[in-house]
Amino acid sequence: MTDLSTNPTPAAASRALACARCGTAFTCDLSGHCWCAEETVRLPMPRDGEDCLCPSCLRASAHRQD
């Protein structure tokens, strides 16, 4: 068993992504402080098989409600 008091888990890193819809490169901060958390639009659910969307596609999708 690992003793977390002397061997803490490493901090979450950002991951490099390509938008599932347009291919634009962007990063997602896995610590929970991602750019999308600051969005004021209603965030859409991803389509089947999709990962995160870039800011432009996320906003466009939210306005279309798809």
Steps between C-alpha positions, in 0.01 A plus 500: 500500500630850415536752780366826351645710781852428375420420138226742381336452165638728227302810408273464199652633182343664199427284201543610141188444292368554152139617482267211417317717245753731331842362596626819669770426759438608861573382853280367777614550860426174681519669840144622451591859413448463125403799284154345447418540870496877446252485210170679553318306229301188581748222428375235255552128546754352257371294211565125513872436460600866546758635740531866603428784260705814439357829632351598163327168435377475860341845480348431156361167622351662810324764290363231265404275794640182336 
